Amino acid sequence: MIILRCLCSVILLLSLSEISLGGNVLVLPGEYSHWYNMRNIIEELVDRNHSVTVLMHTASPTVKHTQKENFRFIFFKINMEQQEADAVWQNLIKAWMDQTAFSFQKITLIWKLFSGFLEYAYSVCDGMILNKELVKSLRELHFDVLLYDPMMPCAELMADILELPRVISIRLTFAYSFERQCGQMPAPPSYVPAAGVQGHLTDHMTFKERVENVLMYMFYTAFFKMHFMFVIDKHLTKLMGKPTTLCETMGKADIWLIRTYWDFEYPRPFLPNFKFVGGLHCKPAKPLPKEMEEFVQSSGDDGIVVFSLGSMIKNLTTERANTIAAALGQIPQKVLWRYKGDKPETLAPNTKLYDWIPQNDLLGHPKTKAFITHGGTNGIYEAIYHGVPLVGLPLFADQPDNLMHMKTKGAAVILDLNKIQTKDLKEALSDVINNPSYKQSIMRLSRIHHDQPMKPLDQAVYWIEYVMRNKGAKHLRVAAHDLSWYQYHCLDVAAFLLAVVALTVFISIKLFCWLLRKCLRRSPKKSKKE
């Protein structure tokens, strides 16, 4: 009886200790693929007995209300309906994809769309930060850490208001603007290409390319600083009632979870609080639905091609769709194409259209030979994880840069979606499937990805728990955050040393002149005496 009581006590103590380890996490996610990526971290946190609260606005086009144990949503109202918010995103995508020449009308349209997106962002900020009842209820929940995606407007301000340590989930952005300007990450333009500029620069640049890269860094730096100063920071200051800047608040992040790894990135310097978690959403393939598996098996030895342009692109123009469908019809493989538009007239029997496909499971299928992708980070990492070579059709944002990384590493062919002809896509697919170098290259990247001391998802959760255990990770933040731009580049030191050198030279010259004049005065007297 005594032994039984002792055993029960031990079990109770162990269960209580396990419960006590559970943290309270507030999450402010991004949209579309950003949300799908972060959802994996949330589910893992819940599995490890942490309580997770997702804060999102009512007009979100992707984040849905699905309550679970230890996992809940809090939605706040904004001055915009979901249809309006969805239209803002779709219009922005259309403008981004527009390849027509610049004109006054196009500039006007882009400015109008940009203004619409700012209105959306301001609505989210106002609905979240100015909602005193919401802020009060969040304070009462006593969170331990805030995990957020910078795609969520004003997430930094919420961390400041709630006085929480924070973890950022991010993919390295245009010219590394957030990471470089707000996170103080070093980015030497001599070998670190300005990401997302043209999608053609690598870490080995010619003199001409380095000139271009330096100019693009200067342009991006000036553009972002001006945009921050006159647009974003102005609104943040208004919301907070005191001078507030985006970089100042974003720079307070304890940990930056970077959604890439060295299987993808070019070698470059990073800081102690930057942690790589690329491919955290990737998993071993699960069995396909019965009908889909039958279609895949019907491909025989030729195998299949998986085709998806991501979660944001729902359809293409009729001309583009017909061009692509005609090319797919000329290859021996079966094709599974995620496409919500009208059925192309040139669609062949070897191609099936789906509103949705289990992309990770298809890429992990042994019959998959190639992946046609827009170049989103999530899709690229699933291809790396499963070792599937790529045919890239980059559309916008970081996609050209992502695919350039894969092309440089020998694992992809890149085509221009707006210019490709039927033969171009057919030849690219034939090359990627039949040339063994592409498969060898992607398998090498896959081995690098899997050869890590800790799985990416485990590492992401570890660092979130680390921040909770230590009440932050300020000891990992560099002192550069406390320096002004001229102090960071030692311009004040350079000016001081230059002044010292100039003063020394000036005094030396004056002294030399004085001595010379004195010598010249003495010379005539000496001659007379002689």
C-alpha positions, 0 to 999 in steps of 0.5 A, spaced: 500 500 500 505 504 501 509 503 495 502 504 491 502 511 494 509 513 493 508 510 486 502 515 485 505 521 488 511 520 483 506 520 477 503 526 480 509 530 481 512 528 474 505 530 470 505 536 474 512 538 472 510 536 465 504 541 465 509 547 468 513 546 462 508 549 458 509 556 456 503 561 453 505 563 446 502 569 442 502 568 435 501 574 429 502 570 423 502 572 415 498 570 410 498 565 404 504 561 404 507 565 410 501 562 414 502 555 412 509 555 414 508 558 421 502 553 422 507 547 423 510 551 428 504 552 432 502 545 431 509 543 434 508 548 440 501 545 442 504 538 441 509 540 446 504 542 451 504 549 450 498 554 450 498 558 443 493 564 441 493 566 434 491 573 433 488 575 427 483 580 424 477 578 421 478 580 414 484 575 413 483 571 406 487 565 409 487 564 417 481 560 419 477 560 425 479 552 427 479 552 435 483 546 438 485 544 445 491 549 447 490 552 441 485 558 440 484 564 435 482 571 437 479 575 431 479 583 432 475 587 427 478 592 422 475 597 418 475 592 411 471 586 409 474 580 407 472 581 400 476 588 400 482 585 403 482 579 398 481 584 392 487 588 395 492 582 395 489 580 388 490 587 385 497 587 388 499 581 385 496 583 378 500 589 378 507 585 380 506 580 375 504 586 370 510 585 365 508 591 360 512 597 359 512 603 364 507 608 362 504 614 366 497 610 366 501 604 369 505 608 374 498 611 376 495 604 377 501 602 381 500 608 386 493 606 387 494 599 388 500 601 393 495 606 396 490 601 397 495 596 400 497 601 405 489 603 407 489 595 408 495 595 413 493 601 417 486 598 418 489 592 421 494 597 425 488 601 428 484 595 429 489 592 433 493 597 437 487 602 438 482 596 441 483 598 448 479 592 450 483 587 446 490 589 449 487 589 456 484 582 454 491 580 451 495 583 458 490 578 462 493 572 458 500 573 461 503 571 455 511 568 455 513 570 448 510 573 441 512 569 435 510 573 429 511 574 421 513 581 419 507 580 414 502 582 419 502 590 420 504 593 427 506 586 430 512 589 433 508 595 436 503 589 440 510 586 442 512 593 445 505 594 448 505 587 452 512 588 453 514 581 451 520 578 448 519 576 441 521 571 435 521 573 428 519 568 422 522 571 416 525 569 409 530 574 407 527 579 404 529 584 398 536 586 399 535 584 406 532 590 408 529 588 414 535 584 416 540 588 414 537 595 416 533 593 422 537 586 424 544 589 423 545 583 419 552 584 415 551 584 408 557 585 404 555 587 397 562 585 394 559 577 394 552 578 397 547 579 392 541 584 393 536 579 393 530 580 389 533 585 384 533 582 378 534 574 379 540 574 376 546 575 381 550 570 385 555 570 390 561 570 384 560 577 381 564 580 375 566 588 376 560 590 372 555 586 376 558 588 383 557 595 380 550 594 379 549 590 386 552 596 390 547 601 386 541 596 387 543 596 395 544 604 395 537 604 391 534 599 396 537 602 402 534 609 400 527 607 398 526 603 404 529 609 409 524 614 405 518 609 405 519 608 413 521 615 415 515 618 411 510 613 411 510 607 416 514 611 422 509 617 421 503 612 422 507 608 428 508 614 431 501 617 431 499 610 434 504 610 439 503 617 441 511 618 441 516 617 436 517 610 434 520 607 428 519 600 425 526 598 425 527 600 432 521 596 434 523 590 429 530 590 432 528 588 439 527 581 436 530 576 440 531 571 435 530 571 428 528 564 425 530 565 417 526 560 413 532 558 409 538 554 410 545 553 407 542 548 402 539 554 399 543 560 401 550 562 399 555 562 404 555 569 408 556 572 415 550 571 420 549 574 427 548 569 433 540 571 434 539 569 426 537 561 426 536 557 420 529 553 420 528 552 412 524 546 410 521 546 417 514 544 414 517 538 410 515 531 412 515 524 409 510 523 404 503 520 406 499 515 401 495 519 396 488 519 395 486 513 391 483 516 385 490 520 385 494 514 386 491 510 380 492 516 376 500 516 378 501 509 377 498 509 370 504 513 368 508 507 368 516 508 368 515 515 365 513 517 372 509 524 373 510 532 373 507 536 379 505 543 377 503 548 382 504 556 382 502 557 389 497 559 394 496 566 391 495 565 383 488 562 382 489 562 374 492 565 368 490 568 362 487 564 356 493 564 352 498 562 357 494 557 360 493 554 353 501 555 351 502 551 358 497 545 357 500 544 349 507 543 352 505 538 357 501 534 352 507 533 348 511 530 354 510 522 356 509 523 363 503 524 366 502 531 369 498 533 376 496 541 375 494 545 381 489 550 377 483 553 378 482 557 372 477 555 366 480 548 363 485 550 357 482 548 350 489 545 349 489 540 355 491 533 353 489 526 356 496 526 360 494 532 364 489 533 370 487 539 373 486 539 381 483 545 385 488 543 390 494 537 391 497 534 396 504 537 394 509 535 399 506 528 398 506 528 391 513 531 391 515 525 395 512 520 391 517 515 387 514 516 380 515 524 381 520 526 376 520 534 376 516 540 379 514 546 375 514 551 380 513 559 381 519 559 386 516 560 393 520 558 399 515 552 401 515 549 394 522 549 393 524 546 400 519 541 399 523 539 392 529 539 396 527 535 402 524 530 397 530 531 391 526 533 385 529 537 380 525 544 378 523 548 372 521 555 375 516 560 372 518 566 377 512 571 378 514 576 383 517 578 390 523 573 392 521 568 387 526 570 381 532 570 387 529 563 390 530 560 383 536 563 381 539 560 387 537 553 385 539 554 378 546 556 380 546 550 384 545 546 378 538 544 380 533 548 376 531 551 369 528 558 369 523 560 364 519 567 363 512 565 364 510 571 360 514 569 354 515 562 354 512 558 347 510 551 347 517 548 345 520 552 351 517 549 356 517 542 353 525 542 352 526 545 359 522 539 362 525 534 357 532 537 359 531 537 367 528 529 367 533 526 362 539 530 364 542 526 370 546 532 372 539 536 375 537 530 379 544 529 382 544 536 384 538 536 387 540 530 391 546 533 393 542 539 396 537 534 399 543 530 403 545 537 405 538 539 408 538 532 412 545 532 414 543 537 420 544 536 428 537 538 429 531 538 425 529 545 422 522 544 426 525 542 432 530 548 432 525 553 431 521 550 437 527 550 441 529 557 440 522 559 442 522 555 448 529 558 449 526 565 449 521 563 454 526 560 459 530 566 459 525 571 458 528 573 452 535 573 448 538 580 449 545 577 450 545 574 443 543 581 440 549 585 437 551 592 440 550 595 433 543 596 435 545 601 440 550 605 435 548 610 430 549 609 422 556 613 422 558 610 429 556 603 426 561 605 420 566 608 424 565 615 420 566 619 427 573 615 428 575 616 421 573 623 421 577 624 428 583 620 425 583 624 418 583 631 423 589 628 427 593 627 420 591 633 417 593 637 423 599 633 424 601 635 416 599 642 417 603 643 424 609 639 420 609 644 414 608 650 418 614 648 422 618 646 416 617 653 413 619 656 420 625 653 420 627 654 413 625 662 414 630 662 420 635 658 416 635 663 410 635 669 415 642 667 418 645 665 411 647 673 409 650 675 416 654 669 416 657 671 409 658 678 411 662 676 417 667 672 412 
